């Protein structure tokens, strides 16, 4: 398995994983928003970065991150917004490899920290996350606009 930057040719394999990710979080977004997200991965003026885990030409998962400016950090903080692996790849190190790759990217660009979130009840993911770092005990509040 290798982790690499997402490529334009990955769209056909990425789409079903993206849709499965949205279903997992019990949400949907318009097709034009998905298209915009995809385009942002390849726009040098945008803050999005995308990575995929690939084995034998098959994409097993993805990680999407963005650099966020911060009043606490000189360069900023890297937010790992989306992390998903196909169910058959879970427990095989794919998620950990993606997180480690995003961390290496964060270090390379000079980010002061890297962070992510998940639903409190996402026990499978939290088991992995707890093995990587300690929960910072912050509680998120959100107003949908």
Secondary structure, DSSP 8 states (H G I E B T S, - for coil): -EEEE--GGGHHHHHHHHHHHHHHTT----HHHHHHHHHHTT-TTS-EEEEEEEETTEEEEEEEEEEE--SS-SS-EEEEEEEEE-GGGTTTTHHHHHHHHHHHHHHHHT-SEEE----TT-HHHHHHHHHHS------------
